[in-house]
Amino acid sequence: MSVDTGNINGIICLDKPQNMTSFVCCAIFRRLLNIKKAGHAGTLDPMATGVLPLLFGRATRALELLPVQDKRYTATLRFGFTSDTQDIWGSVTDKDCALPSLRDIEAVLPAFRGDIEQVPPMTSALKQGGVRLYTLARQGIEVERPPRPVTVYSLEILDYNKEASELTLDCHCSKGTYIRTICADLGEMLGCGAVMTSLRRTMAAGFTLDRCITLEEAQSLAGQGELERRLIPVDSVFERYDGVRVSEAQAVRFKNGGALALDRLKGSFKGVTRVYSPSGEFIGLGRPQGDSLNVLKLF
C-alpha cells in the first residue's frame, strides 16, 4: 500500500517488548509507516517493557515541550544479591544475609519518597568527560558520579514474597529517576543487597498502558493498511493547557508566525495555550506576553 507520509503526524503508544531497544522500536515503526521523521518520549532499557510513546512527523516537535515528564513503573527486585549493573542481567553476587521482613521494608521506604538524591548507575547514558557512562562501564572503568536530585511522588509495595525474596513496587517519579538504583539502595539500606529483576513502565508523557498497542498488533495493522488509524493526535499531550479557537484570518496569521491580539480572542490566557482553526485543526501552541498571544510552537 502506498502511504502519503506527509499526512502522518501523531503518536502511537507502544507496549515495548523485552530485549529490544527504544531506538530499534522507532526504526521498526518508521518502516511500518513508511516515514522518516520519528522519535520517542523517554528511553526504556532493552530489558524493560511498557509504555513507549512514539512520535511521528510534525508530532516530533512536541518532544521538547511535553508538559508531563514524570513516569510510573512496576518494578520487581530480589533481596540477597548485588550486581555491578544493579539488576539481574549484570554480574550478580550472592550476599549471605537475613532477608528483611515486610515491617523492615515498610520502615525504610519513606527514605525513598519525596525529594531525594541518587548516584546515577554506571550503566546510564549520562555523559562524563564527553563519554557516556555505559561506554566506560563496558571498558571496566568506574568513575565518581555526583548525586542528582530526583522526586519520588509515591513508592508503594504491591507484593512481597519472602520465600522467593522478591518485592514488587509501584513507583511514580520524576524524569531522570533510576528505578534500578532505588532497588539497589533499598537493599543496601536493609543490609541484604537487592537487584532489580523486572521493570515495566505503566505511564509516560501522560499515556498509560490502556492506550498502548503491542508490536504484534502494530505489524498486523500495518499489513492491513490500518496502522495509521491508531495515531493519537499530537494535541492530546497538551490537554492540561487551555485551548482557543481563532478566526480564519487569525489562523493564517498564527501559522505564519504572527502574534494574536489577546483582546480579540475569547478566553483567559494565563499560560501556554492550544490554538485551533475554525474547523478544529490544531495549529500549535501560543504563550501570552503583554497584550499578545505569541507563537510558541507550530504543528
C-alpha positions in Angstrom: 0.0 0.0 0.0 1.3 3.5 -0.9 1.3 5.9 2.0 1.3 9.6 1.8 3.9 10.2 4.5 3.3 13.9 4.5 0.0 13.3 6.3 1.3 11.1 9.0 1.5 13.2 12.1 0.7 11.8 15.5 1.6 9.5 18.3 1.4 5.7 18.8 1.9 4.3 22.3 3.8 1.0 22.1 3.8 -1.6 24.8 7.5 -2.1 24.3 8.6 -5.8 24.3 11.6 -7.0 26.3 15.0 -7.4 24.7 14.5 -4.5 22.3 15.9 -1.0 22.4 13.8 2.1 22.1 15.8 3.1 19.0 15.0 -0.2 17.3 11.3 0.2 18.1 11.5 3.6 16.4 13.2 2.1 13.4 10.5 -0.6 13.0 7.7 1.9 13.1 9.5 4.1 10.6 9.3 1.1 8.2 5.7 0.2 9.1 4.5 3.7 8.5 7.0 4.5 5.7 8.0 7.7 7.3 11.4 9.2 8.1 10.7 11.6 11.0 10.1 9.7 14.2 11.1 10.0 17.9 10.2 8.6 21.3 9.4 10.1 24.6 11.6 8.6 27.4 14.1 5.8 26.6 13.4 2.4 28.0 16.2 0.0 28.7 16.2 -3.2 26.4 15.1 -5.4 29.4 12.3 -3.1 30.4 8.7 -3.3 28.9 5.7 -1.0 28.9 4.7 2.5 27.7 6.9 3.9 25.0 5.2 6.9 23.2 6.4 7.1 19.6 6.0 10.4 17.8 5.8 10.8 14.0 6.0 13.7 11.5 5.3 17.1 13.0 4.4 15.5 16.3 8.1 15.1 17.0 8.1 18.9 17.6 6.3 18.2 20.9 9.2 16.2 22.4 10.9 19.2 24.0 7.6 20.7 25.2 5.8 17.7 26.8 4.1 19.0 29.9 4.0 15.6 31.7 7.6 14.5 32.3 7.1 12.2 35.2 6.9 8.4 34.9 5.3 5.4 36.6 6.8 1.9 36.9 6.1 -1.5 38.4 9.4 -3.0 39.4 10.4 -6.3 41.0 13.6 -6.8 43.0 15.2 -9.8 44.6 16.9 -9.4 48.0 20.1 -11.2 48.9 22.1 -10.3 45.8 24.2 -7.4 44.5 25.1 -6.6 40.9 27.5 -4.4 39.0 24.5 -3.2 36.9 22.1 -3.1 39.9 19.9 -5.7 38.0 19.8 -9.4 37.4 21.4 -9.0 33.9 24.7 -7.9 35.3 27.4 -9.8 37.2 25.4 -11.0 40.2 26.9 -11.9 43.6 25.2 -13.7 46.4 25.1 -12.0 49.7 24.9 -14.1 52.8 22.4 -12.3 55.0 19.0 -12.5 56.7 16.1 -11.4 54.5 14.0 -8.4 55.7 10.5 -8.7 57.0 7.7 -6.7 55.5 7.8 -4.4 58.5 11.5 -3.8 57.9 10.8 -2.8 54.3 7.9 -0.5 55.2 10.1 1.2 57.8 12.8 2.3 55.3 10.5 3.1 52.3 9.9 6.7 53.5 13.6 7.5 52.9 13.0 6.9 49.2 9.9 9.1 48.9 9.8 12.8 48.1 12.8 14.9 47.0 15.9 12.6 47.2 19.3 12.3 45.7 20.6 9.4 43.6 24.0 8.5 42.3 23.4 7.5 38.7 24.4 3.9 37.8 27.4 3.3 35.6 25.0 1.7 33.1 23.3 5.0 32.5 23.5 7.1 29.3 24.7 10.2 31.2 28.0 11.7 29.9 31.1 12.3 31.9 34.0 14.0 30.2 32.1 13.7 26.9 31.8 9.9 27.2 28.6 8.0 28.2 28.8 6.2 31.5 27.7 2.9 30.0 30.6 3.1 27.5 33.1 3.4 30.4 31.3 0.6 32.2 31.8 -1.7 29.2 35.5 -1.0 29.4 35.6 -1.9 33.1 36.0 1.7 34.1 34.1 3.1 37.1 34.2 6.8 37.8 32.9 9.0 40.6 29.3 10.3 39.8 27.9 13.3 41.7 24.4 12.6 43.1 21.4 14.1 41.3 18.2 15.4 42.7 15.0 13.5 41.7 11.5 13.3 43.1 9.6 10.2 44.0 5.9 11.1 44.3 4.8 7.7 45.6 6.5 4.4 46.3 4.2 1.6 47.4 4.5 -2.2 48.0 2.4 -4.3 45.6 3.6 -7.7 46.8 6.3 -9.3 48.9 7.1 -13.0 48.6 9.7 -13.6 51.3 10.2 -17.2 50.3 11.3 -16.1 46.9 12.9 -13.0 48.4 11.1 -10.9 45.8 9.5 -7.5 46.4 7.3 -5.7 43.8 6.9 -1.9 44.0 4.8 0.7 42.3 6.8 3.9 41.7 5.6 7.3 40.4 8.6 9.5 39.9 10.2 12.5 38.1 12.1 12.3 34.9 15.6 11.0 35.4 14.9 8.7 38.3 16.7 5.4 38.1 14.5 2.6 39.4 17.3 0.1 39.5 19.2 2.5 41.8 16.1 2.7 44.1 16.2 -1.2 44.3 19.9 -1.4 45.0 19.8 1.4 47.5 16.9 -0.2 49.3 18.7 -3.5 49.5 21.8 -1.7 50.9 19.8 0.2 53.5 18.3 -3.1 54.7 21.8 -4.7 54.8 21.0 -7.6 52.5 21.5 -6.2 48.9 19.0 -6.2 46.1 18.9 -6.5 42.3 16.1 -5.4 40.0 14.6 -8.4 38.2 11.9 -6.8 36.1 10.8 -3.3 35.1 7.5 -2.3 33.4 6.7 1.3 32.7 3.0 2.0 33.2 2.9 5.7 32.4 4.9 8.1 30.3 4.1 11.5 28.8 0.7 11.2 30.4 -0.1 8.0 28.5 -0.9 4.7 30.3 -0.9 1.1 29.2 -4.5 1.2 28.2 -3.5 3.5 25.3 -0.8 1.1 24.1 -0.7 -1.5 21.3 1.8 -4.4 21.1 4.4 -4.7 18.4 2.5 -7.8 17.0 -0.7 -5.7 16.8 1.1 -2.9 15.0 2.6 -5.3 12.5 -0.8 -6.9 11.9 -2.5 -3.5 11.5 0.2 -2.3 9.1 -0.3 -5.4 7.0 -4.0 -4.4 6.7 -3.2 -0.8 5.9 -4.8 0.2 9.2 -1.9 1.3 11.4 -2.3 4.9 10.6 -5.7 4.9 12.1 -4.1 4.2 15.5 -2.3 7.5 15.5 -3.2 9.7 18.5 -3.5 13.4 17.7 -0.4 15.3 19.0 -2.6 17.9 20.9 -3.6 15.1 23.3 -0.3 15.5 25.1 -1.2 19.2 25.8 -4.7 18.6 27.2 -3.8 20.2 30.5 -3.5 23.5 28.7 -6.5 25.7 27.9 -7.5 25.9 24.2 -8.8 28.7 22.0 -10.4 28.6 18.5 -9.5 31.5 16.3 -10.9 33.0 13.1 -9.7 32.0 9.7 -7.7 35.3 9.4 -6.1 34.8 12.8 -5.3 31.1 12.0 -3.4 32.3 8.8 -1.5 34.9 10.8 -0.6 32.4 13.6 0.5 29.8 11.1 2.8 32.4 9.6 4.4 33.1 13.0 2.4 36.2 13.8 1.2 37.1 17.3 -2.5 37.5 18.0 -4.1 40.3 20.0 -5.5 39.0 23.2 -8.4 41.4 23.3 -9.6 39.9 20.1 -9.7 36.3 21.5 -12.2 34.7 23.7 -10.9 33.2 27.0 -8.5 33.8 29.8 -4.8 33.4 29.0 -2.7 32.5 32.0 -0.1 30.3 30.3 0.6 28.0 27.3 -2.5 27.8 25.2 -3.6 25.4 22.4 -4.6 27.2 19.3 -7.2 25.8 16.8 -8.5 26.9 13.5 -12.3 27.5 12.9 -12.5 23.9 11.7 -10.9 22.5 14.8 -7.4 21.8 13.3 -4.7 22.0 15.9 -2.3 24.7 14.7 0.1 25.0 17.6 0.9 26.4 21.0 0.9 30.0 22.0 2.2 31.8 25.0 0.7 35.1 26.3 3.1 38.0 26.6 1.9 41.5 27.3 -1.3 42.0 25.2 -0.4 39.3 22.6 -0.5 35.6 22.2 2.9 34.7 20.7 3.7 31.6 18.8 5.5 29.0 21.0 5.5 26.1 18.5 3.6 25.3 15.3 2.4 21.8 14.4 
